[in-house]
Amino acid sequence: MSLKLPDKGQWAFIGLVMCLVTYYTGSVAVYFLNGKTPLYIWKNFDSMLLWRIITESNIRTDIRLTAIPSLLSGMVSSLIVPAFIIWQLNKTDVALYGDAKFASDNDLRKSKLLKWEKENDTDILVGAYKGKYLWYTAPDFVSLGAGTRAGKGAAIGIPNLLVRKHSLIALDPKQELWKITSKVREKLLGNKVFLLDPFNSKTHQFNPLFYIDLKAESGAKDLLKLIEILFPSYGLTGAEAHFNNLAGQYWTGLAKLLHFFINYDPSWLSEFGLKPVFSIGSVVDLYSNIDRELILSKREDLEGTKGLDENALYHLRDALTKIREYHETEDEQRSSIDGSFRKKMSLFYLPTVRKCTDGNDFDLRQLRREDITVYVGVNAEDMSLAYDFLNLFFNFVVEVTLRENPDFDPTLKHDCLMFLDEFPSIGYMPIIKKGSGYIAGFKLKLLTIYQNISQLNEIYGVEGAKTLMSAHPCRIIYAVSEEDDAKKISEKLGYITTKSTGSSKTSGRSTSKSSSESEAQRALVLPQELGTLDFKEEFIILKGENPVKAEKALYFLDPYFMDRLMMVSPKLTELTASLNKTKKVLGVKGLKYPSKEKMLSVGELESEVLL
């Protein structure tokens, strides 16, 4: 940056001021050089004394000579004037329209939210910068806005799953994460790995009712929370909301009655063709097979069952009351209740969904105690059916997590990360929207991925989407195709103040030139620049810190990630060695690696726990 100097007019003014400063400073100095005290000078100062010493002939020579050092001292003092004015011309003014800037190397070293280092196995990998990686360390949520085929799996999903040591739940729409990372997480990172695919017989099992113990004091409350997930009222109004609520109440009664049959009077199970399994599928079977008149006629016998304590009797009576209320409803209204019931339970008539939810292979309560990875791998062709299941599972994960506070339980020592690719496909998650301010305090982190903000607006409303996004202090931005999103992100990145100079010339009797300087506002990154962002580039927006212009952490470009895959796959190691015509492939930079399709065809990267 060049030094800005005064123009001719300013130099003329500076010269005049310097002359005045020189003379008046010398006028004071001459008194001191002639032995006068400050008090004497204060009482007898005469600004014309120096002039008389210089010009009058009757002044003694020794006194006249003191004028020289006096003027020299004045000249030295006058140098302050141009120095001050040049400093004023070059000092940084407060930017009128903003002074946004990208984080520098020094900013990243001092950052309280990011670690800038090569290796890390506990924090969230969010990007790459100058040969090292950026890891988000705060106990908050991270979001990624990215369109289709933007590299979110290769730059965020797969890299995080290859290095993160502790528990993780991944929404895996194409089962790509499972097929590439599950063996690494199992063999190298020591995780227990599970694949949840409710539309495939080859699946692990998750039973929500496994986490509800009606014998415990919290049982009724936990069941009520499950009902709010299964029969949500969001978006419903009028009669639809009314019958949805009644269907939820009837479901509650059936679930409590099923619990009674299994634990206190199993003879009723065979009466209605039920399995001794406390699951949603069994509740649906009871709905289909129950003889309500028979049950209601046996109320006294049921309440007299041996072994019932006060709590069990309460739940039985509540169940019978809800069944009676449903039974006594007029046929037309009951038909509407049945419609709401079957609509919400339609998924649980499918055999594969029944199998998936009748048992329980992993315990959500252990996610912060042990290292567990659950892949929710619903294939693309099943996504239209999977909405209710995904909504149930992820809402329930959060609900179960919030039951135990790590502040009061030292055994809850690890964070659990929920990697939510295609987050809008889960649907409305009130527990995240309402609890975003405190969920992170329960050692549950979210990495939510969406294509554009309009998806969130459609589900949560404009204000609800703003609330949701405000809970994500770290936002990763890839190339943006939506114009509205680009404008909002550009605004979020901030503005800078630009300066421009202009000159004008006037002519007439005399010609004169003048110059002017003006300031204007410009976005740090223009909306159109966001749309043309290079595939490898990204922006990271942080709360309270400068945004970062970074690169994607593409796993297939770095041995830090690829070595892990080769360590669990001898065939992939052979392919890489053959491709590069060398035997040494581990820890070597600059290698070419097989394509993703070839890696998947090898078949050695997928865990064998389901075989």
N, C-alpha and C positions, 0 to 999 in steps of 0.2 A: 504494500500500500504506500503510495507516494505522499510526501509531506505537502500539505496545502499551505501556500504562502499568500500574504496580502497582495492585493492588486495595487495599481499606481496611486489611486486616490487614497487608499488606506495607508500606503507608505508615506504620503505627504502629511497625513494626519499624525502618523507615528512620529515623523521627524519634528513636527511642531511641538508635540507633547514632550519629546526627549529634550528639546532645547529648554523648555520651561522647567522640567525636572532637573536638568543639569544646573541651571542658574540658581534655582531656589535651594537645591541641596548644597551647592557651593556657598550660598549666602549664609547658611547655618554653619557649614564646616569652617568658614573663615574665622568665626568667633572662637571655636575650639582651638584652632591653630595659633590664635593670639592669646591663649591662656585664660579665656573667660569661662565661667561656670554655667551650668544649665540654668540656674536661678537668674543669673545676670542676663543671659540670653532671653529668658522668658519675659523679663521686665523691660529690656532695652532693645529688643530686636528691631533692626531697620533693614528692610529688604534691599535698599539702595546702597548699603554700605559697600558691598562687593563691587558695584559699578564705580563708586567714587575711588575705591582703592586702585582700580584698573586705570581710570581716566584722569584723575586729578594729579597735577605735577608736584604738589607740596607734600605728598605721602612719602614717608620714610621708605628706603629701599627694602629693609628687612620685612616690613609689613606688606609692601607691594608683592614681594616674592611669595607670600602665603596665598596669594590669589591662584597661583598655578596648581598646587595640590588641592585647593578647594574645588577648582573647576574639574580637575581630574576625578575627584571623588564623586562629583555630580554626574560626570559622564558615565562612570561605572554604574552608578545607581540608575541612570536612565535606560540602561540595557534591559531593565526589568520590563519596560513598556513593550518592546517588540516581542520579547519572550512570552509575555502574558497573552498578547493578542494572537500570536501564532498558536499557542496552546488552546485558546478559545476556538480558533478556526478548526482545529483538528480533533478536539475532544469528541467522544461519542455521545451524541444526543439521545434522549429517550425516543425510541422509535414511535412515530405517531400511529402507525397502523399495525404494529406488531414486530417482533424480532424472533419468530420461530426459527429453529434450526435443528438439524439432525444431531444425534449424540456423537460426540467425538470419542476417540480412544480413551481419553482421560475420564470422560463422563461414564463410560462403561466400567472402568476400573473402580470408580467411586459409587457405582449404582447400588442401591439397596434392594432392588428388585431382580436384577439379573446377575448371574455369574458368567464371566467370560473366560471359559476354560475348555480344554480339550475333552476331559472325561468327567462324568458325573453319573451316578446311578440312583439318585433319590429325587432330583428335581425334574421339571418338565422342559424338554428340549423344544425350543421355539424358533431356532434359526441358526445361521452360521455367519461369522464375521471375521474376515482376515485370517482364515486358516484355523480358527477355533470356533467352538459352539457357544450359543447363548442359551442359558438355562434359567427358567423363571423359578425363583425361590420362594416367593411369598405364598402364604396359605390362602390363596384366592383362586378365582375362576379364570380360565383362559378361553378366548373364543377365536375361531378362524373363519373368515369369510372367503369362500372359494367356490367357483363354479365347477362344472363337471370337467374331468380330465385336467385338473389344475395341478396335480401332483401332491394332493394332500395326504394320500396314503404313503407315497414314497418319501415325503419330506417331514411328515409329522407322525402318522400312525405307526408305520413299520420301524422307524428309528427309535421312537420312544419305547415300543414293545421289545426291541432288541437290547435295550440297556437298562430300563427301569427295573430295579430290584424288587420293590414291594408290590403289594396287591394292586390289581388293575381289572376293571370291567370294561370290555370293549364292545360297542355296537359295530358289528362286522357284516354289513349288508351283502357283500360278495364272498364272504368267508376267506377273503384274501389274507387277512391278518392271521387267521388260524393256520392256513396252509403254509405260510412263510415263517411265522415267528413262534408257533406253539412249542416246537421241540427245543428251541433255544431257551425259552422261558422255563421249560421243565428241566432240561438237562444242565444248562449253564447257570441259570438264575435261581434254581431251586424252588420254583413255584409248583404248586399243585394246579394243573390246568384242566379246564372243563369247557365243553362246547355245548351250547344250548341252542337247539334247532327244533322248535315245536312242530315243524312240518316234515320231519324226517325221523324214521324209527331209530336211526343211528344218532342218538342224542343223550346227553346227561339230563338229569331231572331236577326240577325246581317246583316245590309245593308251598304256596303261600301260607296254607293253613298249618304247616309244620311250625310256623313261628307264632301261632296263636294258641295259648294254653288257657282254656276256659276254667281250669281249676285254680289258676293264679288270680290274684287281685286285679292285675292289669288286663286280664283276658277280654272283658267286655269292651274296654277302651280300644284295645288292639283290633278287635273284630269290627268295631265301628269305623275305624280308619280304613280297614280293608274294603268295607262297603262303600265308603266315599270314593275309593279308587275304581271299584267294579261298576258302580252306578253313579257316575259323576253327574252333577246337576249343571255344570258349566255349559252355557249356551242354550239351555232348555228353558222354556217359559210355558205358562198356562197349563193346559191339560197334560201335555207331554211331560213337563217337570213333575206334575202331581203323580202320574202313574209310574214314572221312573222311581220316585221316592217310595211308593207303595210296593213296587217290585223289590226294591232293596230291603224293605222291612220284612217281606215274606221270605226272601233269601236268608236273612238273619235268623228267622224262626226255624227254617229247615236246617241250617248249619248247626244251631244249638241242639235241635232234636237229634241230628246225626251224631253229634258228640256224646249225647246221652246214651244212645243205642250202643255205641262202640265201647264206652267206658263203664256203663252201669247195667245195661240189659241187652246183651248181644243177640238174644233170641229174636228180636225184632228185625235184625239185619236180613235173615233168611225170609222173613215174612214179606219183605219188600224187594228181595233180590239184590241186596246191597253187599259190597265188599267192605271188610272192616278197615277201611282207609279213610281218614279224615282229610278229604281233598275237595276241590271245587267240582271235579267230575262226579264224585259221590253225592254231592249236594244236588247236582243236576239229575242224577239217577233217582234220588229221593223225590224230587219234584215230579218226575215222570211216573213214579210207581206208587206214591203214597195213597193210602185210603184215609182221607181226612176224617170221614165220619167215624171210622173204626178208632182212630187215634183219639179223637175228641171224646168218644164214649168211654175210653179207658183212662180218662184223666186221673181219677182217684187211685186206680191201680198203679199208674205210672208215678204219681207223687208219693206213693207208699213204698217204692222200691228201696230195698235195703242198701245201706252204704251212702245214701245221699246226705251230704252236709248242707249247711245253709246256703252256701254259694251255688252248689249244684242244683239245689231245689229252686233257687231264684232263676237260674238260666232255663230250667225245664218249664217253669210256669210262664216265663217270658216267651219261650218258643210256642207253647200251646196257645197263649193269648194271640200271638201274631198269626198262627195258623187258623185260629177261630175267626179272627177279623177278616182274613182273606176268604175263608169258607162262606162267611155270611154276607159277603159283598154281592151286589146284584150281578147277574150274568153278564150284562153289557160292560160294566166296569171291570169285572174279573177278566173278561176277554182283553181289555186294554192293558191290564196289569200283566197278563200272560204275554202279550205282544212285547212289552218292555223287557220282561224277564228273558224271553227267548232271544231277543235281539242282542242283549248283553252277554248271554251265555252261549250263543251260537257256535263260537269257536270251540267250546268244550264238548261238543258232540263229535268232533273229529277224533278218530282213534289215535293219531300221532300226538295231538295236543293232550289227550287223556294220559297217554303214556308219559309224556314230558312232565305233567303236573301231578301225577299220582304218587311220585316218590321225591326224595330229596338227597342229592349226592354231595352237595356242598352246603356250608353253613354261613349265611351272610353275616352272622354275628361275629365270625372269626376273621373277617377281612382285615381288621386292624390289629389282629394278634398274630396271624400267620401270613405267609406269602401265598396268595391265591389269585389265579387269573381265570376269569370267566369270559368266554367269547360268546356273544349273542349273535349267532350267525344265521340270519334269515336270508335265503336266496332272493334275488331280485324279483323273480316271478311270484313270490309269496308275500311280497311287501304289502300288497293291498289287503291281504287277510291278516297281516301281523300287527296291525295298529293296536288292537285291544290288548294283545299279549305284551307288546313292547311297553305300552303305557302302564300296564299292571306291574311288569317286572321292575322298571326303572323307578317308578314312584315308590314301589315297595322297598327297593334297596335303600332309598333315602329315608323312608319311614323307619325301617329297622335300625339303620345307623343312628338316627336321632334318639333312640331309646337309651343309649349308654353314652354318658359324657366322659371324654378322656381326661377332663380336669379332675375327675374323682375316681378314675380307674387307671392305675399305672400300667395295667396289662395291655391297654389300647395304645400301643407305642408307635404304630406305623400309619402313614397316610395311605389312603386308597384313592386311586385316580379312576374316574369314570370318563372313558374316551367315547364321546357320543358323535360318531359320524352320522351325517344326515339327521341331525338333531330334530328338525321339524317332523320327521316320520314317526316320532314317539307320540306326537300330539301334545295336548295341553298338560303341563305338569305344574299344578298349583303349588305343590310343596316346594319346588325350586323357586318359583316366582315370589312366594311369600316368605320363604325362609332363606333367601340368598344372603341375607345379612349375617346369618349365624351358622349356616351349614358348614362353612370352611373351618369353623372352630371345633367341629366334631371330627376333624382329620379326614374329611371327604372333599377331594378336589374334582372339579369338572373341567373338561376340555370339550367345549361344544363347537360343532362344525355345522355351518349352514351355507346355502348358496347365495342368498340375498336377504336383505332385511324385510322385504315384502312377505316372505314366508312366515317370519315371526309376527309381523303385523296381522296377518290373516288368522293366526292361532290365538295370540295374546292381546290383540288390539294395539293401536299405535302407542298409547301410554304404557300398556303392559309390556310391550317389546322394549320400550325405553328403560323401564324398571329392570327388566331382565338383563339388558346389555350393560346397564350401570353396575351390575354385580360382577362384570368381567373387567377388572382393571388392566388386564393385558389382552390386547386385540392384535391378532396377526392378520395382515391384509395381503392377499394375492391380487393379480390383475382383476379389475372390476368391470363387468360388462353392463350392469344396470346404471343408467344415467343418474337416477336419484341417489343411489348408494354412493356413486363416485363423488357427487356434490357434498354429501354429508361427511364422507371420509376426508375429502379435501379440507373441509372446514375444521374437522377434528385435528388434522395435522397442523393447522395454524397458518398464520400469515406473516409475511415479511414486508418491510417498508423499502420501496425502491425510490431512488433519486434520479431525476433527469434534469439536464441543463438546457437552456435555450438562449438564443441571442437575437437581438433586433437592431436594426440600423435605421436611423432617421436622417433625412437630408433636407436641406433648405438653404438658408444663408450659411449654416455650418453643419457639418456632418458629425454625427455622434453614434457610438455603439454602446449597447447595454446588454448585460447577460442576467439571466434569472435561473433559479433552481427551484424545482417543485418535487413534492413527494407523492407517491401513490401506493396503493395496497396491491399486493400480489400474493396468491396462495403459495405456500412452500412447495406444494405439489398440485398442479392443476388437475381438474377432473379428467380431462382427456389424456393426461399423462398416466393416470391410474389405469385407464383402459388399455394402454399400450405397454404396460409394464412387462419387461422381459420374463420369460418362463422361470428363470432361476432366481429372480429378485422378489423381495417381499418388504413390507413395512411392518414394524412392531410399534404399536401405540401403547404407551405406559402412563398410568396415572401419576402425575406429579413429577415426571421426568421427560426429557427430550425424546421424541420418537427416534427409532433406529432404522436406518436403511440397511437392510441385511440381505443375505442370500438364503435360499432354502437348503436345509440339511438333507440332501438327497442321499439315501443310504447306499445306492449302487455306485457312488463315486468315491467311497472312502473305505479303506480296509478296517477302520474302527468298527464298522458295522458288518462288512462282508466277511471278515475273518470269523465272526461268530457263527455265521451260517455255514461256512466251510468246516468249522470245528465239529458240527453235528452231522455233516453230510460228506462222506468220502467221495461220492459220485460228483458232487458239485466241485470239490477240490480237484478232481481229475479233469473235469471240464475246463476249469479255470487254468490249470497247468497246461493243458493241450492248446487252449486258445492263445496263451502267451508264450508257448514253447519254452517253458522253464519248469523246474521241479519245485522251486521255492516260491510259494504264493502267499503264505501267511506273513502279515506285517510289512508287505511290500507295497509302496505307493506307485501309482501310475499304471496299474494293471488294467486290462480289459476284463470285464466280467460277463458271464452269460446273460442273455435277456431274461426278463421275468418269466416269460413263457417256458424257456428251457429250464429255469430253476424249478418251476412248478412241475414240469414233466419228470424231473428226477424223482420226486415223491418221497424224499428223505427229510424234508423240513417240517413235516406235519407230525405232531405227537401221535403215538400209537395207543393212547389210553382207551380209545373206543373200539379198537380191533378185537 
